[in-house]
């Protein structure tokens, strides 16, 4: 009997993290994995990549793994109708109340140690946005989203996963720049499909000729994961490269000075900014790695050009994956000096003869370079006769000779959460935020429910005041992608990408809140937290965020959960827990010791503060 059971278990699909979501619109079906039981679909938006916009049905399934048996209550909110089943039994059913309204709340249920199956059947409303959030409540914590690390599910259908992999691979390339296809319109997929390439009109001020000649003949010989295709082949490749360099006006230029005294400071910046999350200082990346080698920077850039690029990568390429760090001119010079001190990648060679600018201009147009780059005079790209999806899938690209990326299914929609996830993969966000090498940085799984959408946008644009200016790590700016990143993170949390309303605080609560944060009859928050321009009085281990920044950053629901038990959200937090099991605090003379009311009074006081910069 036991061997038979083992064989049956081997036939079961392996469990992975997340929630299996099966979508259906009419006769069209699609399946994918979601991080949690949460979804937000804006009006007129598709719920999944291979479903059209409009009404849809959704079935979500996952196992909730518990280390101990206990009793919990579950709650649903959103827009639409839903049925929740826990361990096969329907416990909630009906139309969903919108966030901000009292949710559908189950009675207290006993769950066992180990896996507890949870399923949700959801029907979207006929009009307007669709929204779904599953929450739970235990004896020692208030309503909160189910933690992602406790959820596991079987994988989506193999065909759906393969179709997604093809779509994502296509988004990583620039095939549609030369092969535009009306079934993959840039207006729909612009965050991930817009052509990406540096502006070459001022290339002569940035690039050295010898590096360009090597790069344009074989980009992947210098950068194994380069997106730039190899367009020059055959015996004429060297002369064609020289013609393109002449058209761009490239010269060799003087090598940048050594500036050895800046190298140590640049090395420290390289470590503090976590540049190694995306880059390698060697000339070759390990097999399977997509990190960008930084060897040969001194051979690529002319004097001062590398430091200028580090201060503002988007100046030459607004859609560059390289983010903008808030570097001073001296810091950029130090980091550039450190990068130039790395290993060269080009061997010394005799100067190449000059090229012909006229032939280079014609070649620039014939190769279609202007599809991805702006060049001198903006020569028009030669049109391709066939759109991408009309090309024979097993043939090679007519320009590069590379194999075409298969797209088994044509995408019918552009859901915000899926595009956001692909974009975060493209920008390598997980290199810092989901890496064991950087455990101090927050996970992105729940950031959409933590930060207000306006705060997320400001953060991605590089316009937000630093919440923790004493930390050496700095969040860089991704200005061109601020909107799709914000929309994607909010949708994953099951929330709309707009700020929730913030009612005016009751005047009577302001003095109570001020007293509660003080060190005179309060929680002594001001010891570790600055209040506007007033510095923290006596920091214990770790300084906290300036209180004047909190209301503009945090969603109120996250603030309430945090105040109830900071360590439940962040086990490494040094902030103490003030609320006891009975929902009271030690200061019983203020609002009768009611923790919920006291935390509301503190919030009221915080909203009255002027935001610090």
MINU-498896 format. One record per atom (N, C-alpha, C): x, y, z. Coordinates in steps of 0.1 Angstrom, whole numbers, plus 2048, in hexadecimal, padded with zeros to 3 digits. Layout:
N
XYZ...
END
This chain:
613
8087F480080080080080980D80081380D80881C81880982381B7FC8298117F582F8147E882581A7DE8198157DE80F81A7D580B8297D880B82C7E580883A7E98138437E582083E7E682B8467E282B8497D382783F7CB8268417BD81B84B7B981084B7C08058547BE8098627C18118647CC8168717D081F8777C582786E7BF8308737B58298787A881D8737A681587779B80E88579D80E8897A98088967AC8118A17A880B8AC7A28148B779E81B8BE7AA8278C27A882F8C87B38288D57B88298D87C58238E47CA82E8EF7C98298FB7C68329067C582C9127CD83491C7D082E9277D782392F7D081A9347D780F93C7D18029357D07F993C7C87EB9377C67E99347B87E49297B57E09257A77D392C7A47D39347997C793B7957C39377867B79327857B292E7787A79387747A993F7697A094976379894375878C94875678494474B77B95074777B95273A77295D73476C95672775F95372875994B71D75F93E71C76593B71076B92E70D77B92F70F78093B71278E93D71379293B72279D9337247A29307317B19337327B593673E7C39397407C693674F7D29327527D692F7607E49357637E693A76F7F293F7737F393F7827FF94278880194279680195179B7F99537A67F99607AC80095F7BA80696A7BF80D9697CB8049667D77F896B7D77EF96A7E27E09697DD7D79687E67C99697E27C59787E17C997E7D67C698C7D47C798F7C57BE9987C17BE99C7B37B69A97B17BB9B17A87B49BD7A57B59BF7967AA9C078F7A99C27807A19CF77E7A89D87787A19E57757979E376A78D9EC76A7829EB7607899EC7527859E374978A9E373B7979DC73A79C9D67457A99CF7457A79C07457B09B973F7AF9AB73E7B49A574C7AD99A7507B199475D7BE98C75C7C19877507CC97F74E7D29807407DE97D73E7E59807317DD97B7257D896F7267D296871B7C296871B7BD9717237AE9737237AB98171E79F98371779B99071379699871F7959A571E78E9AD72877F9AA7297799AC73476B9A97367699A074275C99C74475999374F76198674F76498175A76B97475B76896D76876B96076876A95877477895477877A95278578794F78A78694479578F93A79479093179F79E9307A479F9337B17AC9347B87AE9287C17BA9237C27BC9177CA7CA9177D07CB9147DD7D89137E47D790B7F17E29077F67E29018037E990B80D7E290C8187E79148237EE90B82D7FB90D82E80390483780590A84580190384F80290885D80B8FF86581390686E81C8FE8768158F88828098FE8868018FA8917F38FB88E7EA8F28947DC8F48917D790089A7CD9068947C891289B7BA9168957B492089B7A79258957A993388F7A39348847A494187C79694587679595287378A95786C78F95C85E78795A85478A95F84678196A84278697383977E97E83578098082677698581F77798881077299680E77999D8057759AA8017799AC7F37739B67EC7769B97DE76A9BE7D67699BA7CA75E9BD7C175B9B17B874F9AC7B974C99F7B27459967BC74398A7B873D97F7C17489747C374796E7CF7519647D274C95A7DC75294E7DA74F9437E475D93E7E975E93E7F676B9397FD76892B8037719227FF77191580577E91280C77C90E81978890A8217868FB8247908F38207908E58227838DF81C7808E48117748DE8097678E380D7668EC8177598F081D7578FF81A74C90381474991181174691881E74E92382174E92A82D74993982B74B93E81E74694B81B74194B80D73695380B7319537FD7289607FC7299667F07219727ED72897D7E67219887E47279947DE73299A7E873D99F7E37489A37EB7469B27EE7489B67FB7489C47FF7569CA7FB7559D77F67619DD7F276B9E07FD7789E17FB7829E480577E9F180C77F9F181977A9FD82176D9FA8287659F18227589ED82875B9E08307529DD83A7549D08417549C483875E9BB83975F9B08307559A583375399B82A74D98F82D75698783775198384375997D84D75397085175C96685175795885575795786475194C86975394987776194387976494188577293C88877392D88477D92A87C77F91C87778B91687D78A90987F79690288479E8FC8787AA9008777B38FB86D7BE8F28737C18E886B7CB8DE8717D98E286E7E28DB8747F08DD8717F38D78647FB8DD85C7FE8D884E7F68E08447F38D98397EC8DF82E7DD8E08307D88EC82D7C98EE82D7C58F48207BE8EC8177BA8F180A7B08FD80B7B29078037AA9128027A79157F379A9177F079691A7E278C9267E278D92E7D87849397D677F9387C87729397C676B93B7B976694A7B876A9517AE76895F7AD76196279F75796A7A075096F79475297E79375898378975A99278874D99978674C9A67897409AD78773E9B07787329B377472F9B67657379C27617389CC76973F9D87667489DD7717519E676D75A9EB7777669E277B76E9E67847799DE7887759D178F77E9C778E77D9BA7967879BA7A17839B57AD78C9B67B87899AB7C17949A57C779399A7D079E99A7DA79B9997E77A59987F17A098E7FC7A99847FF7A697B80A7AE97E8167A89808227AF98382E7AC9798397B49788437B196F84E7B597685B7B09708667B29768737B496B87D7BE96C8867C19628907BE96789E7C09608A87BE9648B57C796F8BA7D39708B37DD97A8B77E09848AC7D89858A27DB98F8977CE9938917CD99F88C7C09A48867C099F8777B59A38707B49A08627C09A485A7C599B8527D199E8497D099483D7D79988327D898E8277E098282B7DC9778257E396A8287F196B8247FB96882D80996A82980D96181D81496681481895F80782095380A82995481583294881782B93C81D81E93D82081693282580E92B81B80E93180E80692C80480E9247F98089197F580E9117EA80390B7E18079087D57FC9037CB8038FC7C07FB8F37B98018ED7AD8048F77A280C8F37988108FD78E8048FF78480490A77C7FA90C7727FB9027677F290175E7F28F87527FF8FB74A8058F07468128F173F8128FB7338078F972B80690271F8059117237FE91472E7FD92273280B92773681291F73E81F92374282992573782891C72D83191D72182E92A71982192D71881D93971182294571882194572582695172D83595272B83C94772C84A94872A84E94D71D84794A71284A94F70584795E70483C96270A83997170A84397871284897371D85297A72585F97B71E86397071886F97071086F97A70586397B6FE8629856F48639936F985E99570585F9A270B86D9A670F87699C71188499F71488C9A270888799E6FC88E9A16F08889AE6EA88D9B26DE8889BE6D88829BA6CA87D9AE6C98799AA6BC86E9B26B68659B76BE8599BF6B985D9CD6B48699D16B886E9DE6B286F9DD6A38749D269E8759D06908699C96898629C26928579BA68D84A9BE6948469CA6938399CE69A82E9C66968259C269F81A9BA69D80D9C06A38039C169C7F79C86A17F09BF6AC7F49B26AD7EE9AA6B77F69AB6C48019B26C48099B56D080C9C46CF8019CC6D18039DB6CF80B9E16DA8159EA6D781D9F16E18159F86EB8099FE6E7801A056F07FC9FD6FC7FA9F06F97F59E77048009E270C80C9DF7068179D870D8239E270F8209EF70E82B9F870E8359F771A8319F472683B9F37318469E972E8439DE72684D9D47258529D271684A9D770C84D9D56FF8529E16F78539ED6FE8589F86F78679F66F386B9FA6E78799F86E38829FF6ED88D9F86F08979FD6FA8A49FD6F48AAA096F38B8A0A6EE8BDA196F18C9A1B6F38CEA286F68CEA316EA8CCA3E6ED8CDA486E38DBA4A6DD8DDA486D08EAA486CA8EEA566C48E5A606C58E8A6C6BF8F4A736C58F7A716D2902A766D890CA6B6DC90CA606D5915A556D9924A596D8927A626CF935A666CE93BA6C6DB932A726E3936A786F0938A6D6FB932A616F9932A5770393BA4B70093AA466F4940A396F194EA3A6EA956A316ED963A306E6962A276DA968A2B6CF967A246C296BA156C3976A126CA97BA046CA9719FB6D196AA006DC9609F86E39549F66DA950A006D39449FF6CA9469F56BF9529F56B99559EC6AE9549DD6B39599DA6BF9589CD6C49499C96C89429D36CE9349D16D292B9CE6C692B9D66BC9219D56B29239C96A992F9C46A99329B76A192D9AB6A992D9AB6B69299A06BE9269A46CC91A9A96CF9179AF6DC9189A46E79159986E591598E6EF9239896F392D98D6EA93B98A6EE93F9936F993999E6FB93C9A77069329A67119269A370E91C9A271991399671591598B71C90E97E7188FF97F7178F998871F8EA98971F8E59957188ED99A70F8EA9A67078DD9A46FF8D59AF6FF8C89AF6F78CB9B36E98D59BB6E78D99BF6D98DC9B36D18D59B26C58D89A66BD8E59A86B58EA99D6B08F699E6A88F29A06998F39AC6948EE9B06878F99AF67C9059B06809109B06769169A267691799C66A91C98E66992498D65C92D98465B93598264F94198A64E94898964295499064095499F6419489A463D9479B363D9449B964B9439B165593F9B56629499C06679569BF66795F9C966C95D9D766495C9D665795B9E365094D9E96539439E16549359E76579359ED66593C9E766E93D9ED67C9449FA67B94F9FB673956A0867294DA1266B945A0E66293CA1865B931A1D66592CA1466E922A19678929A22682935A1F68693CA2868F93FA35689942A3667C944A43675937A4A67492CA4467291FA4A67191BA5167F91EA4A68991CA4F697926A5969B931A5A69493BA64697944A606A3945A536A594DA4E6B095CA4F6AE963A536B9971A546B9977A4D6C5984A4A6C5989A426D098AA4A6DC98EA566DC98EA5F6E7999A5B6F199CA646FB9A6A617059A0A587109A8A4E7159A3A467209A1A4F72C997A4C734994A547409A0A5274A9A3A5D7529AEA5C75B9ABA517669B6A4C76C9B5A417759ADA457829B0A507889A9A557949A9A4A79E9B5A457A19B6A3A7AA9B1A3D7B89B2A4A7BC9AEA4E7CA99FA4D7CC997A4C7C1988A4B7C2984A3C7C298CA337BE988A257BD983A1F7CA98AA217D6984A1B7E2976A207E5974A2D7E4966A327E695CA2C7DC960A2B7D0957A257C6954A167CA95EA0F7CF95CA017D3952A007DE952A0A7E8949A0A7F393BA0D7ED93AA167E492DA197DE927A0D7D6930A067CF92C9FB7C89259F07D192B9EF7DD9259E67E79189EC7ED9189F87F190D9FE7F89019FF7EF903A017E28F7A027D98F39F57D48FA9EA7D88F79DC7D48F79DB7C59019E07BF9039DF7B09059D17AC90B9C97B590D9BB7B19009B37B08F59B87B48E89B17B28E59AF7A48EA9B879B8E79B878D8F49B77848FF9B978A90B9BA7829179B17889209AE77F92C9A77829389AF77E9439AF78594E9B67819589AE7789549A177595C99976C95799B75E95E99575595B99774795098D74294E98274A94597874693C97475192F97374F92596F75992596075A92395A76692194C76791694775F91693A75B90C9347538FE93575A8F493A7528E793C7588E494975F8EF9517608ED95E7678EA96975C8E19727608DE97D7578E498A75C8ED9897658F499576A8FD99B75F8FE9A87609059B07559139B275A91D9AC75292B9AE75592F9BD7549389C275D93C9D075C94A9D17589519C675495F9C774F95F9D074396A9D874296C9E07369659ED7369619F274195A9FF741963A0A73D970A09740979A1373C97CA1372D979A0872797BA0771896FA0C711963A0C717957A0F711954A1E711956A2571C952A3371E95DA3C71C95AA48717964A53716965A5A72396EA63724970A6B730963A71735960A6E742954A74748947A6E745946A6673A939A61736933A5673F93CA4E745937A4474E931A4A75A937A54760932A5B76C924A62769923A6875D917A6E75990CA6475790FA58752905A4E750900A4975E909A47767905A427748FCA4C77B8FDA587798F5A6277F8E7A637798E6A6076C8D9A607658D8A577598D6A4A75C8D6A407518CBA437478C0A4874B8B5A4A7428B7A567388C1A5E73A8C3A697318C6A647238CDA597218D0A547148C6A497108BFA4471A8B5A397178AAA3A72289FA4171F895A4272988FA3572E890A2A72788BA1D72B896A1472F8A1A197338ADA117388A9A097448AE9FD7458AB9F57518B49F975D8BFA017598C7A067648C0A1176B8BEA107788B7A1A7808C0A267838B9A307888C1A3D78C8C2A3D79B8CFA3D79F8D2A3F7AD8D4A4E7B08D1A527BC8D4A617BF8E2A637C38EBA637B88F9A657BA8FDA737B8906A787C090DA857BE917A847B391CA8F7AD926A8E7A2933A877A8936A8A7B4942A837BA940A747BC934A707C0932A627C2932A5B7B592CA617AA92CA5B79D93AA59798942A6379A950A63795957A5879C955A567A995CA4B7B1957A3E7AC94AA3C7AA945A2F7A594AA2C79794BA3678F950A3478195FA30782967A3678B975A3378C976A2479196EA2079A96FA1279E96BA08792961A0C78B95DA03780968A0377596EA0E772979A0E768985A0776C986A047799929FD77E9919EE77D9869EA7779839DB77598B9D67699899C97679909C275C98C9C674E9969CA7469939CD73898E9C17309869C37269819B871E9869B871098C9C370B9909C46FE9A09C46FD9A59BB6F59B49BB6F39B89C76EB9C49CC6ED9C99D76E69CA9D36D79C69DB6CE9C79D86C09CB9E56B89D09E46AD9D49F06A59C79F76A19C8A046A09BCA0C69C9B6A0768F9A9A0668F9A2A026839A0A0D67A9A1A0B66D9A0A16663992A1C664991A2965F984A30660979A2965796CA2C65B961A2765395BA3264A951A2E64394AA3863B93CA3C64193BA4964592EA4D64C922A4B643923A4D636917A4B62D913A3C62D91DA3362B919A2562C913A21639919A27644914A25651906A29653902A3464E8F4A3964F8EBA306478EFA2C63B8E6A226348E5A1563B8F0A106428EFA046498E7A056568E8A1165C8E0A136688D1A126658CDA176598BFA166558BBA086508C4A026498C19F56438C09EA64E8C89EB6598C89E26648BC9E466D8B59F066C8AA9F36748AE9F76828BA9FD6838BFA016918B6A0C6978B0A1468E8A7A1F69489BA1969A898A0C69988CA076A088EA076AF89BA066B389EA066C28A6A126C68ADA196BD8B6A246C08B3A306B88B5A3C6BF8B5A486B78C4A4B6B38C5A4E6A68D2A506A08D3A5E69A8DFA626968E1A6F68F8D8A706838D0A7A6828C7A7C6778BAA736788B9A6A6818AEA616838AAA5A6768B3A536708B0A4B6648A5A4166789BA4065E890A38660894A2965F88EA20667891A1266588AA0C659890A0265388A9FC64887F9F364D8729F46488679EC64D8699DE64B8649D66548649C76528579C364C8589B964384C9B663C8419AE6448469A764E83D99E65583D9A26648319A266A8309A467983599768083999968D84098F69483898269482B98269782497669982196F68C82497668082297067382F96966E83A96B67684796467284695567584C94D66C84C93E66F85393C67C84C93568685293469485F92C69486192368B86D91B68C87992068387692C67D88193267588993C67D89494067789D94A67D89995867A89D96168289A96F6808A197367389A97A6698A097E65D8AC98865E8AD98F6698B799966B8C39936748C098D67F8CA9896888CF97B6868C79736808CA96567F8C695D68B8C29636968BE95C6A28B19566A18AE94B6A98A29446A989694D6AF88B94D6A88809546AD87A94F6BA8759586C286F9546CF86194F6CD85E9426D085093E6CE8469446D783A9486D282F94E6DA8239456D782193A6E08179306DD8099366DD8069406E67F99476E67FB9566E57F195C6DE7F296A6DC7EB9716E97F297A6EF7EC9806FB7E09886F77D69886FF7C998F6FC7C899B7067D099C7107CE9A77197DB9AA7207DB9B47287E79B972F7E49BC73D7E29B27467DF9B47547EA9BB75B7E79C47647F19CC76A7FA9C47737F59BA77A7FE9B27828089AA77A8049A476F80D99C7678179A57608139B075B81D9B97548279BE75F8229C176B82B9C67758359BB7798309AF77A8399A477E8449A27738409A276684A9A175C8549AC75C84F9B875F8589C475F8619C376B85D9BE7768669BD7828719B277F86D9A877787799F7738819A576A87C9AD7608859B475788F9BD75E88A9C47688929CE77089A9C777B8999BA77C8A09B378689D9B77958919BB79788E9BF7A58909B47AF88E9A87AC89099D7B589F99B7B98A89A17B28B69A07B58B99A67C28B29B07C68B39B77D38A89B37DD89C9B27D88919B27E188C9A37E589099A7DD88D98C7E18999837E28A49897E48B19827E58B597F7F38BB9737F58C09708028CD9788068D397E7FB8DF9867FD8DB9948038CF9988028CA9A58078BE9A380F8BE99C81A8B29998228AC9A68298B49B082A8AF9BC8318A59C48288A59C281B89C9C981288F9C38128849CB8118769C58128739BD80686A9B38088659AB7FD85B9B37F68599B07E98509B87E18429B27E18419A67E783499F7E78289A77ED82B9AF7F88219B67FF8229C57FE82B9CA7F682E9D97F68219E07F08199DA7E880E9E17E38039E37ED8039DB7F87F99DD8027FF9E680D80C9E880D8139F08178139FF813818A0280881AA1080480EA157FB80AA227FD800A287F5805A297E77FCA287DD801A297CF809A367CC805A417D180CA4D7CF81BA4C7D481CA457E082AA437E5832A3A7DD82CA307D7833A277CE837A2E7C282FA367BC832A3D7B083EA477B383DA4E7BE848A577C1855A507C4854A447CA860A3C7CD867A377C085FA327B6864A2E7A9869A397A1864A457A2869A5179B875A577A1878A537AD884A597B4880A667BA873A687BD86EA757C286BA747D186BA687D7866A677E5872A6A7EE86FA717F9879A7380387EA6680988AA6580C890A5981288AA5681F883A4A82187DA4782D888A43838893A3E83389EA3A83C8ABA3F8378ADA4C8388B9A528328C6A4D8398C6A478448D2A4284B8D7A358458CFA2E83D8D3A228378DCA2582B8E6A1C8298EEA1E81D8E8A198108DFA0F8128D8A0A8068CEA158018CCA167F58C3A217EF8BAA1A7E48AEA1E7E58A5A197DA8A7A227CE8ABA1C7C38ADA247B689FA287B08A0A307A6894A3579F893A2D792886A2978F883A23782878A2C77C87BA38778871A42775868A3E76A86DA3875F865A3575385BA2A75685DA22761855A1776484DA1977184CA25776845A27783837A23782830A27778821A2477781EA15776824A0D76D8219FF76C8269F77788319FB77E8369F578A82C9F7796827A0379781DA067A28109FE79F80B9FF7937FE9F87907FF9E979280B9E378F80D9D579080D9D179F8149D87A78159D57B68089D67BD8009E17B97F39E27BF7EA9D77BB7EA9D37AE7E19C97A97E49BC7B07F19B97B27F59AC7B97EF9AC7C77EE9B87CD7E89B87DB7D99B97DB7D39B97CF7C59B97CE7BF9C77D17C79D27CE7C39DF7D27C49E87C57BC9F37C57BC9FC7BA7C8A057BB7CDA097AF7D9A117AE7D7A207B17CEA237BA7CCA317BE7CBA327CD7CFA3E7D27CFA3F7E07C1A3E7E67C0A377F17B3A377F87B1A447FF7A4A488017A1A548077A6A558157AAA6081A7AFA628287A7A6C82F79DA68837794A7183E79CA7A847797A8684979EA8F85379DA8A8617A8A8B8687A8A8687679FA8E87F79AA87889792A8E89379CA9789C799AA489D7A1AAC8A57A4AA88B379AAA18B979CA9D8C77A7A928C87AAA8B8BD7B4A808BE7C2A858BD7C4A918B77D2A968B57DAA978C17D5A9E8CC7DEA9E8D87E0A908DE7D6A888DD7D8A7A8E37E3A738DB7E3A748CE7EDA6D8C67FBA738C87FCA808CA808A868CD80EA818DA805A808E480AA7B8F180EA6C8F0807A648E880AA568E8818A548E181CA5C8D8829A5A8D2835A608DA831A688E483BA6F8EC842A658F684CA6A8FC853A6390784EA67915843A6E91583DA7392282FA6E92382DA62928820A5C92881CA5591C825A52913822A4C90682BA4090382BA3C8F6833A308F2841A338F0845A408F1853A448EF858A428E184EA438D7852A428C985CA4C8C585CA588CB865A628C6874A5F8CA876A558D2884A528D488BA4C8C8884A458C088AA3F8B3885A458A787AA4D8A7874A5389B875A6289C87AA6889187AA7788F86BA7B88C868A8789085BA8D88D85DA9A88685BA9987885EAA487086DAA8871870AB487587EAB9876884AB688487CAB188D880AAD89A886A9F89A893A9E89D89AA9189C896A888A7898A7B8A5896A718AF89EA748BB898A718C789FA768D38ABA6C8D78A8A5F8D68B2A568DB8B0A488D48B6A478C88B4A3B8C08B9A2E8C78B0A248C88B4A178CD8B6A0D8C28C2A098BF8C6A008B58C3A058A68B6A078A38B3A0B8958AAA178958ADA2188D8A4A2D88C898A2988488DA2F887880A2D88087EA38876873A3686E870A3F86386AA4C86A86DA58864868A64868859A64868853A67873844A6687483DA6F86A843A7A86683DA8385C83BA7D84E843A7284C842A6B83F837A6083F833A5B84A82BA4F84B81EA50844815A5A846808A5A840808A5B831812A6182B813A6281D819A5581681FA4D81F825A4181A81CA3581B816A3382780FA2682B800A278297FBA1B8247EDA198247E8A188337DDA1D8367D8A1C8447D7A0E8497D2A058417D09F78457DD9F18497E89F48417F59EE8457FA9F48527F8A018547FCA088607F5A0186C7E89FE86B7E19F88767E79EA8797EA9E286F7F09D58717FE9D68778069E08728139E18788139E588680A9EE88A80A9F38988059E78A17FD9DF89C7F89D38A48049CA8A880C9C789E8179BE8A18229BF89682C9C88988369CA88D83D9BD8898419B58938499A989084199F88883499F88882D99687F82F99A8708319A686D8339AB8608429AA85D84A9AE8668599AE86485F9A887186399C87186899587D87599C88287C9A38798899AA87D8869B888287A9BD8838779CA88887B9CC8968819D78998859DA8A78799E28AF86E9E58A78649EC8AE85C9E38B785A9E78C48539DE8CD8449DD8CA83E9D28CF82F9D18CE8299D78DA81F9E08D78199E78E280B9E28E68059DB8DD7F79D58DF7F89C78E57F19C58F07F19B88F67E69AF8F07E69A38F47DC9998EF7CE99D8F07CB9A58FA7BD9AA8FC7BA9B78F47C39BC8EC7C19C88E57C39D58ED7CA9D48F87CD9E09007DC9E29017DF9EF9057ED9F39077EF9F69167FB9FA9197FE9FD9277F9A0B92B7F5A139227F1A219257E1A219267DCA1C9317CEA1A9327C6A279347CEA329387C7A3F93A7C4A4692D7C9A429227C6A489157BDA3F90D7B1A4490A7A7A3C9027A5A2E9097A5A2D9167A3A2191D7ACA1691A7B8A199147C2A0F9117BEA079057B4A0B8FD7B0A048F17BBA068E67C29FB8E37CD9FC8D97C8A028CB7BD9FD8C77B8A018B97B5A108B97AFA158C47ACA238C57B9A2C8C67C2A278CE7CEA2E8D07D6A2F8C37D7A248BC7DEA248AF7D7A2D8A57CAA2E8A67C3A3789D7C6A468A17C8A488AE7CBA568B27DAA5A8AD7E3A508AE7F0A538A97F0A5689A7E8A4E8927E6A508847E1A5F8827D7A628897D2A708887DCA7A88A7E5A788947EFA828977F9A8288B7FDA76886807A7687B802A7D86F7F5A7C86C7EFA828607EFA918617F1A9686D7F1AA586F7FFAAB86D809AA286C817AA786B81AAAB85C822AB585A827AB984D831AAF849830AAB83C83AAA0837848AA6837851A9E83C85FAA283C866A9E82F86FAA682B877AA381F885A9F822
END
